[in-house]
Amino acid sequence: MNVQQLFLLSVFLYVAGALGSLAMNRVGKAANYVSAISTFTAAIAGLISTVIVLVRETPIVTELSGFVPFARFTIEMDHLSAFMILVISLLAAATAIFTLTYDDQYVGKNAGIFGFLNNSYILSMVLAVASSNAFYFLVFWEIMTLASYFLVVVKQDEEAIHSGFVYFAVAHAAATAIIISFVVLFLYTGSFSFTDFRSVEISQATKNLVFLLSFIGFGTKAGIVPFHIWLPRTYSSAPSTVSALMSTKVAIYGLIRVGVDFLGASVWWWGLTVLTIGAISAFLGILYASGENDLNRQLAYSSTENVGIILMGIGVGMIGVASGQPVLGVLGILAGLYHLLNHAVFKGLLFLGTGSIIYRIGTKNMEEMGGLAKQMPWTGFAFLTGALAISAIPPLNGFVSEWFLYQSLFMAGKSDILTFKVLSPLFAVMLALTGALAAMCFVKAYGVTFVGPFRSDRAREAREVPVPMIAGMVILVAGCIVLGLGVPMIAPYIGIVASALLGTNPVWVSDDMMVFPGSNSQAMLSPPLMFLLLIGLVMFSLFIVWIQGGMKAGRRIDSVPWACGYAYSSRMAATANAFVQPLRILFHPIYLLRNVLIGLGNKIASYSKQAVDYIDRLELIWENNIYGLLARGMFHLGKRVQVIQVGNVQVYCMYIIITLVVLLITTVR
């Protein structure tokens, strides 16, 4: 079976899984199995096909008959498409195993429809990145949006419906910008083919317009600041497996395809814009994440941070292309793509870990957890691995991609352009500060959730999740380790993706167990050696203990902690709010903590001056100052246009006829 057949088999299995689970909707449990098994086998077929393309460096092109005369349905799996399908397939395989038991909660609640939507969502992502025609890209992009919207509102509660509406509105606003950018290219080429888009000759002003439209559209879908409003709502309401799949960040693919592949990153300020917005998104994203007590919302804001880090790499790469530095261009794109892959793995792992917690105790609030490492050791280990990886702790995968990004920033600082000489160190400092906040954020997430006393009866009664859910997490745990330790073998292939995208010769980034940024005279890193040194340090410590007489078992004493004479309560332990209190004080204009009087507390403690509770609700700066302004503008525009709404059918028919005549005149001309 060749690569084309493997890929088409993958597509067929996704379709079969979607239709099969829909047909078995009334059976429930069987629908879950059909959906999960078909998704897993389809993902494996997709993985194999993409690995073959990346290893053999032989892109595939398959033309199929389209359903419209002006657009040929062409599947082109080049290096970039193959890389993205690999990311999607890897996460789809892990979530498929996880859903074997996780989706039991939907039995009797249209489980077949959930399986249909889940397979449709994954398939639409795969076909969107594999399409070589703008029309079909937009078709699959819309299917992806609709499928994910229905997956978000699957719970049918008020929060989910509201979150789904916000997501639907923002996603279609973003799609509008993307459509306009493609239409502009179509007007100059007369074709929707990506091949024609690459060879289009247009003015620099038109290129600037297309780039800005695509950056706003794809950036909004990716969740950059200030267009991230939908992210915390959607991720908090969606099932954990859906949130994990959203971590693939297909929107980044769209931005790279348009800005780098079609337009060639022709001017340096494009890259600087992407780099700046990325740095701001990374810093503010992790700052917001640190202040959240809702695990899903925390991970959502963290996604904004990681999208920012990815964009920083892409921005540096675009600067390298525009300034005639191919090594810098390849290194920046490599850093961005490697972090995209890493983010999908460790963020998917963290979402599955959060889903396991919610599956057992039914809450996302960290203040109602605590001590779960005792009750759910496998989940605790998986979550800890993801937390270490996302905090860029060596030798896990998050450290490797951020190391490449640091090296690309240092290389940009050596540029002859004064702007880059000045700004590159500042961006490196912002990245370092972001990394420190990320470590603090996930120390809080793991510490409050998994260690310390039980903070609720539900946490005390929790137990480990079923084996399929553990297996799904273990796959991603292995991914975090392999992508970190195996970087000398993996980075060259991602470098080939970047080189093929930029049309340059491959850049030398590894040798044996070492990796380096284009030249081993600048900096070198060896995660395998780091791992061996860590193991050696542990073994040496154990050896010292052994020669001194061995480890003597101490006498275990179980007692209640002393609480200054008061009866001990789990509420006396450090809370999630208290952990980030210094951040709230330091960045109070962003957090703007509010003091709220508690009426019940005043009644109970009437002898005290005042009972005050500090809540950690983040100030809705973006909603009030940006989206609120847009909403009010649309409302006033709607009121003005409302005059044409007269309630007369004949008048409405006249509107339709006038519109049709105008369209015909425009088309004929």
N, C-alpha and C positions, 0 to 999 in steps of 0.2 A: 504494500500500500504506500503510494507516494504522498508527498506533503499536501498537495491539493486535496486528495481523497481524505486524508486525515482531518484536514480543516473542515471540509464539507460534512464529514461524519460528525464532527463536533457540533456543527450547526444543526444537523438533523436530530441529534440526541437532545439538544435544547428544545427544539420544536416538539419532539415526541414527549419530552417530560412535561412541557407546558400543557399540551393537549391531553395527555394521559392523566395528569393530576386533575385537570378540569373535568374530564369524563368521570372520574372517581370521586367527585366532590362529596357525594352523599355517603361514601364508604368511610371517609375520614382518615383513619390510620393508614389505609392502603394508599391514599392520595399522597400522604407524607413520604412514604417509602418510594413511590414512583418518582416523585419530584426530586428527592434527595439522591437516589441512585442514578437517575438520568443526568442530573447536574454534575455529579462526581465523575461519571464516565465521560461526559462531554468535556469537562475541564481537563481530564487527563489526556484526551485526544488533542485538545487545543494546546496543552503544554508541550506534548511531544512534537507537534508540528512547528511550534515557534522555536523550540530548542534546535531543531534541524535547520531552520532558516538562519538562526543566529550563528550556529557553529559552522555551517557550510558556506555562509555568506552568500546565499542564493535566494534573492527575493522571488516570490511567485506572483503571477498575474493571471486571474481567471475572469473571463468576460461571460456574463450571463445576459439573457434577454430581459431588458427592463420593461416596466409596465407603462412608460411614457415615451413618446417618440423622440423627445429632445434630450434625453439623458440615458446613456448606456450604464447598466449596472455592472461596474467593474470592481472586482475584489483584488486589491494589490497589497500583499503582505511584504512590505519592505522592512528594513531593519527597525525603524521606529514603530511601525504597526505591530510587528512581531513582538517587540519588547513590551508594548502595552497589553497585547493579548496574553502574554506570559504572566504579567502582573494580575490581570483579571482572572485568568484560569487558576493561578495559585490560590488566590483568596476564595474563589468559587469552590474549589475542591475542599478546602478546610471548612468552610461554612456548610457545605453539603453534608459532611459527616456530622457536624454539630447539630444540624437541624433534624437528624433522625429521631432525636428525643425532644429537642427544644420545641419543635413545632407541634408536639402533643397538646400544647395549650390551645391550639386552634382546632382540634378535633371537635366536631359538632358546631364549629363557628366558621364554616366555609373554608376548611383547610385546603380543598382542591383549588379554590380561587387563589388562595395565598401561594400555592405551588405554581400555578399558572403565571401569576404576576412575577414571582421570583425568577423563574426561568426566562420569562420575556425580558425582564430587566437585564439579566446577564447577557442574553443573546443580543439585545439592542446595543449594549456597550461594545461587544465583540464586533458586530457588523458596522457600527459607527466608525471604529478605528481602522477597520479593514476596507471600508469603502474608498474608492478613488474618484468619487464624483460628488460634488457639493450637494446636489439635489437629494441623493440617497443618504448622504451623511446627515442632512437635516431631517429626513424622514425618520431615520433610526434615532437621531437625537431627540425628536419629539416622542417617539415610542418610549425611549429611556425615561424621559421626564414624566410621562403619563403613568408608566408602570411604577416608578418610584413614588409618585404622588399617592397612588392607591395603596401602596405598601405602607406609607406613612400614616394614612388614616384608617388602617385596617382595624385598629382597636375601637373605632367609632365613639370615642369619648370626646368631651368638649375640647380638651387640650389638643388631642390629635387632629381634630377637624380644623381647629384654628391654625395649628402649625402647618397642616397641609395646605390651607388656603394661602398662607404667607409664602410657603415654598413654591406653590403653583404660580403665584403672581410674580415673584422675583425671577423664577426660572424662565418664564415667558418674556419678561422684560429683557433678560439676558439674551434669549433666543432672537428677539427682535434686532438687537445690535449685531448679532452674528449673521442673521439673514441679510441685513443691509450691507455688511462687509462683503458677503459673497455676491450679492447682486451688483455691487460696484465692479467687482472683478469680472462678472458675467458680461456687463455692458461693454467692457474693453476687449473681451476675448470671444464673445458670442457662444461660449461653451461653459458647461459646469464641470468639465474635466479638470482634475487636479494637475494633470500634465500640462494643459494649456495655462493654468494659473501660474505654474512655475516659470513659464517663458513669456509672460505678459510684459509688455513695455508700456509703462505708465509714468506720469510725472511724479516727482517726489512728494508734492502736496497730496496727490491721490493716494500714494503709498502711506503717507502719514495718517490720512483719514481711515484707510482700511485697517491699519495697525491699531489705532486708538479704539475703533469700534470693536475689533476682535478682542482686544485686551480688556475692555469693559465687559463684553459679553462673556467670554470664557473666564475672566477673573471673578465676575459675579458668581458664576456657577461653581467656581473653585472655592469661593468663600474668603476672598481677600478683604481687608479693611479698606473702605467703609461699607462694602457690599456684603458683609457677613451676617446680616440680620437674620437670615433664614436658618443658618447653621445650628445654633444652640437649640432652637425650637424643634427643628426637624429631627436632629439626632436624639433629642430627649424623648420624642414621641414615637419614633420608629422602632420596630423590633431590633434587637441587638445585631442580628445577622444582616439586616438591611443596612444599618449604620456601618457595619464592618465592610460591606460591599461598596458603600459610598466612599470608603477610604482609598479606592483605586485612583480617584482624581483624574477622570478621563478629560476633564476640561483643560488640564495642563497640556495634554496631547494636542488639543485644538489650538492652543496658544502657540505651541512650538511649530505646529504644522503651518500656520498662517504667517507668524512673525519671522520665523527662521527659514522654513522650507520654501514658501511661496515668495515672500518679500526679501529674503536674503539678509535680514537684520542690517539694512543698508546704512543707517545712521546711528551714531553712538548714543544719542539721547534716548533712543528706544530702550537700549539696554540699561541705561542709567535710571529710566523711569521704572522699569521692571524691578531692578535692584532696590530702588528706594521704597517702592510700595511693598516689596517683599520684606525688607527690613522692618518697616513700620508694622506690617501685619504680624510678623514673627514676635516682635516685642509686645505689642498690645494683646495679641492672642494669648500668650502665656501669662500675661498679667491678669487678664480676665479669668483665665482658667484657674489660676491660683486662688482666686476669691470665691470660687464656686464650691458648694457642698453637694450638689447633685452630680453624681459620677458621670452620667451621660453628657450633661452640659459641660462639665469640665473637659471631657474628652473632645467635645465639639469645638470648644474654644482652642484646645490644643491642636486641633486640625488646622485652624486658621494660622497658628504658629508654624506648623510644619509646611503648610502651603507657602508661607512666607519664606521659609528656608529653601524650599525647592525653587521658588522664583528668584531668590538671590543667586543661586547657581545658574539658572537660565539667563538672568540679567548679565552676569559676568561673562558668560559665553557669548551673548549678543554683542557686548562691548568688544570682546576679542575679535569677533568677525568684522565689526565695523571699523576697527582700528588696524586691521591687517595683521593680527597676531593669531595665527591658526592654532598654536599650542594652547594659548589662553582660551580660545573659543571652545576647543575640544574639552579642556579640563573643566571649564564652567558647566558645559552641558552634561558632561559625565557626572559631576557632583550633583546637579539637579536631578538627573534621571536615577542615579543610585539612591538618592534620598527619597525619590518618589516610590521606588521599589521597597525600600526599607520602611517607609511610612505605612505603606499598604500592609506590610507584615506585622510590625509591632502595634500599629493602631488597630488593625483587625483583631489581633490577639487581645488587646485591652478591652475592646468592645465585646468580644466573646466572654472574657472574664467577667465583665460587668453584667452581661446577660445571664451568666451562671449565678451570680449573686442575686439578681432580681428573680430568677427562676426559683430560688430557694426561700428568700425572705420577703420578696414582694415589695421592695422599696429601693429607690435610687439615692436616698439621703444618707450620706456618710455618718451623720450624727446618730443614726439608728443601727449602726453596724458594730464594728469592734470585735476583736477576738476571733475573726472568721478563719484565721490560719489554723486554728485548732480543729475547727469543725469541717473545713473544706481545704485540706492541705494541698491537693493537686491544683485546685483553682488558685490558691494563694501562691504556689510556686510559679504558675503560668503568669499570673498578674505581676509578680515581682520581676520576672524575666522581661516582660513588656515594659515595665516601669524603668528598669535599668537601661534597656535599649533606647527608649525614647529620651532618656536623660543623657544619652551619648556616653555611657560608661563603657570603657574598653573591657574585653575585646569584642563586644557585641556590635551589631550592624549599625546602629545609630551613630556610634563614634566614628566609624570609617567614612561615611558619606560627609559628615560635618568636617572631618579632617581634610578631605578633598576640597571642600568649600573654603576652608581657611587658606589652603595652599593657593587656590585660585585668586582669592582676595589679595594675598601677599604678592602674587605675580602681577596682578593688575596695578598694585602700588608701585611697581618698577616701570610703569609705562612712561613714555615721553610726554604724555598729556598731563598737564598740571592738575586738572580736575580730578583725575583718577589717583594721582599721587596723594592728594589731600584727602579725598573721600574714602579710599579703600581702607586705610587704618581705622577710620571712624566706623565703617560698616563691620569690620572685624571686631571692634569693641562691642558694637550692638549685638553681634552674634554671640560673643562671650557672655554678655549680660543676660541674653535670652537663654543661653544654656544653663546659667546659674539658677535662673528663675524656674526653668523646667525641672531641674533636680529638686528644688524646694517644693514645687508643685506636686511631684510624684512621691516624694517622701511623705507629704501630707496624705496623698491619696492612699498609699499602701499602709502607712502607719495608723491612720484613723480607722481604716476599713478592716485590716487584718490582724493588728496587734492590739495590746491593751485589753481592758475589760470589755465584757459584753455590754453594749449600750441599749439593748432592748431584748425583750423575751424572744422575739423572732430570730435575732442573732444567736441567742443561746441555744435555740432549738434547731438551728440550721444543720444540714448534713451535706455530704459531698454529692455532686451532680452525677448523673449516669455516665457510663463509660464512653458512649459516642461523643458526648459533649467534651469530655476530657481529651479524647483522641483528636478532635478538631483543634483544640488549643495546643496539644503537643506538636502537631504539624507546624504550627506557626512559631512555637518555641524553638523547634529545630531550625526553622527559617532564620530566626534572629541569630542563632549561633553560627550557622553555615555561612550566612551573608557577611558575618563579621570575621570569622576565622578564614573563610575561603576567598577573601578579597583578592589575593594575588592571582587566583584563577578566574574570578568573576569579573573584576574591573576591566581587563582587556576587551572582553566582549561588549561591555557597555561603552567602552571607549570606541569600539568599532561602530556602534550605533551612532555615536556623536560624530565620528569622522565621516561616515557615509552621509549623514544629514548635512554636514557642512561642505562635503565634496573635497575633503583634504585627505592626505595620507594618514594612516593610523599613527597615533601618538604612543610612544613607549611609556607605559605606566607600571610595569611589574617585571620582576626578575626573580625566579625561584619563589622564596617566601617573602619577598620585599615588594612594596609598592612605593611609587614616588610620583611627583607632579610633572611628568614630562622629561625629567632629568634627575638622575640620582645624585647630582652635585648640589641640589637644593635642599631636599629633605627626604627622609626615608622612614617607612613605617612597616612593621611586621607584626600583625595581630597574632599569627601562630606562635611566634617567639615570645610575645607578651603573655600569651596563655601558658606556655611552657614555664615561663619565669614565675607566674602566679602559682602554678601547681608546685613548682620547686620550692617556693617560699613556704607554702602550706606544709609540704613534706618535711622541710627543714625544721619548721616549728614543732611538728609532731616528733621528730627525731630528738630535738633538744629536751622535750618533755619526757620522752622515753628514757634517755640516758640519765635523767635526774630522778628516776624512780617510778616513772609512769604516772598516769592520771589516776588519782585516788577519788573514789566516789565520795561525795559529800553527803551529809545527812539532810534529807529533804524535809523542809518545814512548810506546811501550808497554814497560812494565817491571814487574817484580814489586815490590810494596810492601816497604819495609824493615821487618823484624820483629825488630829488636834483635839481629841476628846469627843468628837462628834461621830455618829454612826456613818461608816463608810458607804458611799454611793458611787455608782459608775459615773454619775454626773460630775464628780469631783475630778475626773481625769481631764487632761488637756483636750480641748475641743478643736474641731476643724477651724472654727472661727478664730480661736485664740492663736492657733498656729500661724496664721497669716496676718495677725493684727499689726505687726510692724510694717508690712507692705501697705496695708490700708491707711496707715498714718502717713507713710512716706509719699504715697501716690493718691492722697485723698481727693484731688480734683477729678481723678478718673473714677475712683470707687464711690466717693461721696456717701459715706455711711450715714444712715439716718437713725435717729433715736426715736423709738416708738414706746409710748406709755402702754403698759399692760394693765387693763382695767381689773382683771381678776387678781393680779398680783397686788394691786393697791388695796383691794378688799381684804385679801388674806393678811397682808402685812400693813395694816392701817397705821400701825405705830411708827412705821418708817417714813422718811420724807417723801420718797418716790421710788417706785419700782420701774426700772428701765431695762429694756431688752435691746440689744444691738443686733440688728439683722444685717445680712450681707447682700442685700439686693443691689445689684450693680445699677448705677445710674444709667438710664436709657438715653445716653447722649446722642447716639446715632439715630435712634428712632425719633427723638424730639426735634433735633436740629437738622436732620437730612431727610429721612423718610416722612416725618410729619409734615415738613414743608412741601415735599412732593405731593403727598396725599391731599393737603389743603389746596394746592394748585390744581390738581386733577378735579377736586370737588367743585371749585369755582368754575373751571372750564366746563364741567358737566352741567352746571346750573345754567350757563350761557347757551349751551347747545340744546338744552331741554326745550327750548321754544319750538323746535321742529317736531316735538312729540305731541301731536294733536289728537291722537286717538281715533283717527279716521283711516279706514283701510284703503280707500281710494288714493289718499295722499301718500300713504306708504308705498303703494304700487307705483305711483309717479316717481318717488325717490329711486326705486329699483330700476325703472326704465331709464331715468336720467343717468344713473351710475353706469348702466350697461352701455348706453350711447357713448359716454365719455371714454369708457374702456375700449370700445370698438374703434373710436376715432384715434385714440392714442396708439393702439396696436397697428392699425392700417398705416398710419403715418410712419 
